[in-house]
Amino acid sequence: MITILSFIVVFSLVAVTHELGHLISAKRAGIEVYEFAIGFGPRIFGFIKGKTAYNLNLFPFGGYVRIAGIDPDHDEHATPESNKYYSKPTWEKFKTIISGPLMNIALGFIIIYFVLTILGVPTGITNSIKSISPGSEAEKIGLMPGDQLVALNGHPTKDMEAAIRIIHASGGKRITLEIQRGGKSLKLAAAPQYNETLKVALVGFSLEPVYKKINPLEALWLAAKETVALIVAMAAIIGKLIIGQVPLDQLAGPVGIAQISGQYAKSGILAFVGFISFFSLNVAVINLLPLPALDGGRLVFIIIEAVRRKPIPIDTENKVHYWGLMFLLALMAILTINDLWRIVAH
């Protein structure tokens, strides 16, 4: 239940923030917005303001915005042509589309800043396990958040960073972890799995960091740096995926993301909101990819319009986005099957 609820919170907050960006920019550009909704299915509550219906639907999962002129087949007849998306200048279209990903970046930044002002910056790690990766060796052998790693291969873990380096170098070997849990001592055998992306062996747990308090201005600067660093790292991973350096089966689909959300929810509120930040930035980067059906795909058409000084007919553009959507749905199905296979295999 925690996994399901945490996934709904993560996905809905990130999706609604994204759609809110489109809503605000469309209205500022004079584009009519028919509906802004949280969730899907039958409406359970709503109101109309400025020709826009704001609705809360029965299934509180994600959200959407209906903008005049994006899908002419569903336009309302009373909407003037001048108030539709495809009638607006190139720059107004650009702002309307890019505002969704930018809002996700803003959400990620705000959460990072919030966490930094409360916790401070990490200066080291403790021996207390913070989180367990779904489907990992750590989950398989029964490690749990809150466990304390007191010995590795029979040697006390006084230097945790040195212990982690030993684990990273133990691919293909079996190691012994001695942990303290609720006043009891347990010995667990683990086989660290080599990670092709990180080029190290992993058991699949993270340790609680040690933090140093910082002032709000310093937190602002560090939050900006961390936001940019995460975006660059995500873009690099996508680049490696495209050229085949990262296999497709290492990506997580909806089921995998739900599992990860549940793990972070169990690790505490700050860990959970930190994951929301990461996921929001991830959604921003993916949406900016120049693929049909994504915001990046629409931006490509806008750039082509700016170069040729003539818009491509919206019906032609939407046909391209339709086939892009079919591709993305097929990819999502493959990732979901991979997620379920990992669960069954472990």
Phi, psi and omega per residue, in radians:
M1 nan -0.713 3.111
I2 -1.072 -0.709 3.134
T3 -1.073 -0.792 -3.121
I4 -1.145 -0.833 -3.117
L5 -1.128 -0.716 -3.129
S6 -1.153 -0.660 3.112
F7 -1.147 -0.718 3.102
I8 -1.056 -0.765 3.138
V9 -1.096 -0.851 -3.104
V10 -1.067 -0.953 -3.053
F11 -1.127 -0.752 -3.088
S12 -1.165 -0.776 -3.135
L13 -1.079 -0.774 -3.119
V14 -1.195 -0.744 -3.126
A15 -1.176 -0.765 -3.125
V16 -1.157 -0.682 3.076
T17 -1.055 -0.755 3.114
H18 -1.039 -0.887 -3.109
E19 -1.171 -0.528 3.095
L20 -1.103 -0.629 3.072
G21 -1.059 -0.795 3.090
H22 -1.086 -0.726 -3.120
L23 -1.048 -0.894 -3.071
I24 -1.074 -0.817 -3.089
S25 -1.203 -0.643 3.118
A26 -1.107 -0.785 -3.136
K27 -1.135 -0.681 3.122
R28 -1.163 -0.467 3.121
A29 -1.493 -0.042 -3.126
G30 1.430 0.322 3.093
I31 -1.563 2.285 -3.140
E32 -1.247 2.383 3.102
V33 -2.011 2.092 -3.083
Y34 -1.309 -0.736 -3.017
E35 -2.694 2.474 2.959
F36 -2.199 2.062 -2.996
A37 -2.245 2.501 2.975
I38 -1.805 2.107 -3.118
G39 1.507 -3.112 -3.113
F40 -2.305 2.990 3.124
G41 1.577 -2.849 -3.099
P42 -1.073 2.501 3.122
R43 -1.307 2.333 3.088
I44 -1.933 -0.302 3.111
F45 -2.825 2.568 3.101
G46 -3.126 2.965 3.077
F47 -2.677 2.857 -3.140
I48 -2.009 2.289 3.103
K49 -2.478 2.167 3.123
G50 1.033 0.737 3.129
K51 1.237 0.073 3.125
T52 -1.918 2.268 3.070
A53 -1.544 2.145 3.088
Y54 -1.819 1.967 -2.991
N55 -2.147 2.530 2.946
L56 -1.926 2.086 -3.040
N57 -1.744 2.944 -2.987
L58 -1.075 -0.734 -3.097
F59 -1.744 1.773 -2.998
P60 -1.361 1.073 -3.089
F61 -2.202 1.858 -3.124
G62 1.350 -2.677 -3.128
G63 3.119 3.078 -3.127
Y64 -2.764 2.872 3.066
V65 -2.333 2.381 3.106
R66 -1.895 1.979 -3.059
I67 -1.879 2.317 -3.126
A68 -1.063 2.270 3.061
G69 1.632 -0.205 3.074
I70 -1.269 -0.756 3.090
D71 -2.213 1.551 -3.045
P72 -0.971 -0.489 -3.129
D73 -1.118 -0.350 -3.123
H74 -2.005 0.309 3.084
D75 -1.267 2.627 3.074
E76 -1.543 2.393 -2.994
H77 -1.079 -0.485 -3.067
A78 -1.372 -0.101 -3.088
T79 -1.371 2.112 3.084
P80 -1.064 2.557 3.138
E81 -1.022 -0.597 -3.103
S82 -1.186 -0.270 -3.132
N83 -1.761 0.237 -3.132
K84 -1.813 2.644 -3.062
Y85 -0.923 -0.872 -3.015
Y86 -1.225 -0.205 3.126
S87 -1.580 -0.128 -3.040
K88 -1.483 2.734 3.088
P89 -1.054 2.755 -3.077
T90 -0.950 -0.772 -3.082
W91 -1.127 -0.657 3.131
E92 -1.189 -0.668 3.062
K93 -1.088 -0.776 -3.124
F94 -1.022 -0.820 -3.123
K95 -1.127 -0.672 -3.127
T96 -1.099 -0.724 -3.081
I97 -1.361 -0.773 -3.034
I98 -1.304 -0.286 -3.104
S99 -1.128 -0.476 3.099
G100 -1.090 -1.016 3.078
P101 -1.035 -0.638 -3.136
L102 -1.127 -0.610 3.087
M103 -1.170 -0.631 3.072
N104 -1.139 -0.671 3.081
I105 -1.138 -0.729 3.120
A106 -1.089 -0.724 3.114
L107 -1.091 -0.782 3.110
G108 -1.042 -0.770 3.133
F109 -1.095 -0.805 -3.104
I110 -1.067 -0.730 -3.141
I111 -1.169 -0.745 3.115
I112 -1.047 -0.766 3.123
Y113 -1.088 -0.754 3.127
F114 -1.024 -0.816 -3.126
V115 -1.151 -0.721 -3.134
L116 -1.123 -0.685 -3.125
T117 -1.212 -0.505 3.136
I118 -1.467 -0.863 -3.044
L119 -1.586 -0.671 -2.986
G120 1.718 -2.794 -3.117
V121 -1.869 2.504 3.125
P122 -1.215 2.349 3.115
T123 -2.061 -0.050 -3.133
G124 3.073 -2.975 3.140
I125 -2.289 2.642 3.070
T126 -1.692 -3.072 3.088
N127 -1.687 0.195 -3.117
S128 -1.623 2.233 -3.110
I129 -1.306 2.216 -3.078
K130 -1.587 -0.826 -3.088
S131 -2.621 2.785 3.138
I132 -2.111 2.311 3.124
S133 -1.348 2.304 3.128
P134 -1.038 2.368 3.093
G135 1.349 0.090 -3.076
S136 -1.488 2.999 3.048
E137 -1.069 -0.635 3.123
A138 -1.054 -0.755 3.111
E139 -1.171 -0.675 -3.098
K140 -1.097 -0.682 -3.084
I141 -1.548 -0.076 3.031
G142 1.676 0.286 3.037
L143 -1.127 2.594 -3.095
M144 -2.368 2.593 3.024
P145 -0.969 2.390 -3.097
G146 1.733 -0.328 3.047
D147 -1.077 2.552 3.093
Q148 -1.962 2.160 3.133
L149 -1.449 1.931 -3.050
V150 -1.854 -0.320 3.130
A151 -2.702 2.585 3.113
L152 -2.268 2.108 -3.094
N153 0.956 0.645 3.091
G154 1.464 -0.003 -3.133
H155 -1.931 2.299 3.131
P156 -0.986 2.445 -3.102
T157 -1.639 1.304 3.106
K158 -1.353 -0.605 3.108
D159 -1.902 1.744 -3.036
M160 -1.184 -0.604 3.134
E161 -1.147 -0.635 3.072
A162 -1.168 -0.671 3.111
A163 -1.101 -0.717 3.121
I164 -1.133 -0.662 3.110
R165 -1.110 -0.636 3.093
I166 -1.112 -0.770 3.117
I167 -1.067 -0.783 -3.123
H168 -1.046 -0.501 -3.104
A169 -1.671 0.178 -3.022
S170 -1.857 0.478 3.104
G171 -1.064 2.313 -3.139
G172 1.425 0.014 3.132
K173 -2.002 2.873 3.027
R174 -1.845 2.372 3.126
I175 -2.135 2.812 3.126
T176 -1.988 2.186 3.107
L177 -1.894 2.182 3.024
E178 -1.830 2.177 -3.074
I179 -2.202 2.741 3.014
Q180 -1.882 2.234 3.135
R181 -2.426 1.947 3.114
G182 1.022 0.656 3.126
G183 1.472 -0.042 3.122
K184 -1.885 2.590 3.121
S185 -1.780 2.290 -3.139
L186 -2.233 2.512 3.044
K187 -1.999 2.183 -3.103
L188 -2.175 2.374 3.081
A189 -1.668 2.354 -3.108
A190 -2.363 2.648 3.075
A191 -2.077 1.646 -3.132
P192 -0.932 2.357 -3.117
Q193 -1.719 2.286 -3.101
Y194 -1.253 2.261 3.133
N195 -1.766 2.008 -3.073
E196 -1.132 -0.567 -3.116
T197 -1.250 -0.838 -3.085
L198 -1.512 -0.258 3.135
K199 1.101 0.591 3.063
V200 -2.468 2.846 3.052
A201 -1.563 2.455 -3.075
L202 -2.290 2.483 2.970
V203 -1.528 -0.593 3.075
G204 1.918 0.570 3.060
F205 -2.324 2.749 3.024
S206 -2.088 2.696 -3.084
L207 -1.864 2.625 3.102
E208 -1.133 2.240 3.105
P209 -1.438 2.871 2.995
V210 -1.756 2.330 -3.031
Y211 -1.988 2.657 3.022
K212 -2.103 2.255 -3.131
K213 -1.148 2.513 3.096
I214 -2.331 2.857 -3.135
N215 -1.440 2.820 -3.051
P216 -1.021 -0.646 3.137
L217 -1.178 -0.718 3.093
E218 -1.136 -0.656 3.106
A219 -1.107 -0.632 3.128
L220 -1.077 -0.820 -3.131
W221 -1.148 -0.772 -3.119
L222 -1.184 -0.603 3.099
A223 -1.126 -0.716 3.099
A224 -1.101 -0.778 3.127
K225 -1.095 -0.754 -3.123
E226 -1.151 -0.680 3.122
T227 -1.084 -0.828 3.130
V228 -1.108 -0.742 -3.124
A229 -1.078 -0.724 3.132
L230 -1.162 -0.710 3.124
I231 -1.101 -0.773 3.128
V232 -1.107 -0.743 3.139
A233 -1.103 -0.737 3.125
M234 -1.138 -0.715 3.111
A235 -1.102 -0.650 3.122
A236 -1.150 -0.707 3.116
I237 -1.120 -0.731 3.106
I238 -1.098 -0.699 3.093
G239 -1.062 -0.745 3.113
K240 -1.167 -0.591 3.095
L241 -1.125 -0.728 -3.109
I242 -1.133 -0.678 -3.109
I243 -1.583 0.054 3.026
G244 1.558 0.128 3.113
Q245 -1.349 -0.354 3.060
V246 -2.072 2.074 -3.125
P247 -1.202 2.616 -3.105
L248 -1.076 -0.542 -3.073
D249 -1.262 -0.079 3.064
Q250 -1.534 -0.131 3.111
L251 -1.456 2.665 3.123
A252 -1.819 2.377 3.027
G253 -1.662 -2.850 -3.110
P254 -0.988 -0.726 -3.119
V255 -1.165 -0.743 3.123
G256 -1.119 -0.725 3.123
I257 -1.127 -0.665 3.099
A258 -1.088 -0.746 3.115
Q259 -1.070 -0.792 -3.130
I260 -1.111 -0.721 3.110
S261 -1.020 -0.766 3.131
G262 -1.100 -0.700 3.126
Q263 -1.099 -0.773 3.133
Y264 -1.203 -0.603 3.096
A265 -1.087 -0.656 3.132
K266 -1.278 -0.301 -3.095
S267 -1.544 -0.053 3.115
G268 2.086 2.801 -3.036
I269 -1.115 -0.701 -3.118
L270 -1.209 -0.669 3.071
A271 -1.114 -0.665 -3.111
F272 -1.182 -0.812 3.138
V273 -1.196 -0.507 3.045
G274 -1.100 -0.679 3.088
F275 -1.175 -0.651 3.088
I276 -1.034 -0.726 3.105
S277 -1.039 -0.861 -3.141
F278 -1.050 -0.780 -3.112
F279 -1.158 -0.678 3.128
S280 -1.108 -0.757 3.098
L281 -1.147 -0.648 3.103
N282 -1.081 -0.770 3.119
V283 -1.091 -0.683 3.119
A284 -1.076 -0.848 -3.106
V285 -1.106 -0.801 -3.127
I286 -1.103 -0.720 -3.131
N287 -1.167 -0.387 3.130
L288 -1.512 -0.068 3.066
L289 -1.107 2.440 -3.091
P290 -1.351 1.017 -3.120
L291 -2.005 2.457 3.085
P292 -0.970 2.541 -3.136
A293 1.452 -0.235 3.053
L294 -1.737 2.854 3.090
D295 -1.015 -0.650 3.107
G296 -1.066 -0.598 3.081
G297 -1.142 -0.725 3.094
R298 -1.175 -0.604 3.102
L299 -1.124 -0.582 3.080
V300 -1.055 -0.789 3.115
F301 -1.114 -0.639 3.118
I302 -1.164 -0.702 3.111
I303 -1.142 -0.719 3.086
I304 -1.064 -0.716 3.096
E305 -1.063 -0.729 -3.139
A306 -1.138 -0.637 -3.110
V307 -1.274 -0.809 -3.082
R308 -1.534 -0.089 3.114
R309 0.990 0.612 3.123
K310 -2.787 2.198 -3.090
P311 -1.245 2.576 2.972
I312 -1.356 2.366 -3.137
P313 -0.892 2.357 -3.060
I314 -1.070 -0.552 3.108
D315 -1.149 -0.693 3.094
T316 -1.138 -0.769 3.107
E317 -1.049 -0.767 -3.093
N318 -1.169 -0.513 3.064
K319 -1.129 -0.696 3.092
V320 -1.125 -0.761 3.139
H321 -1.139 -0.555 3.125
Y322 -1.078 -0.828 -3.139
W323 -1.225 -0.533 3.028
G324 -1.129 -0.677 3.106
L325 -1.129 -0.700 3.106
M326 -1.064 -0.709 3.112
F327 -1.120 -0.774 -3.125
L328 -1.146 -0.654 3.103
L329 -1.157 -0.666 3.093
A330 -1.142 -0.732 3.102
L331 -1.092 -0.737 3.118
M332 -1.077 -0.667 3.113
A333 -1.128 -0.713 3.122
I334 -1.118 -0.778 3.138
L335 -1.125 -0.641 3.112
T336 -1.140 -0.733 3.087
I337 -1.073 -0.731 3.094
N338 -1.075 -0.725 3.111
D339 -1.050 -0.822 -3.117
L340 -1.160 -0.633 3.107
W341 -1.131 -0.703 3.118
R342 -1.091 -0.688 3.136
I343 -1.123 -0.806 -3.121
V344 -1.146 -0.712 -3.088
A345 -1.167 -0.460 -3.128
H346 -1.811 nan nan
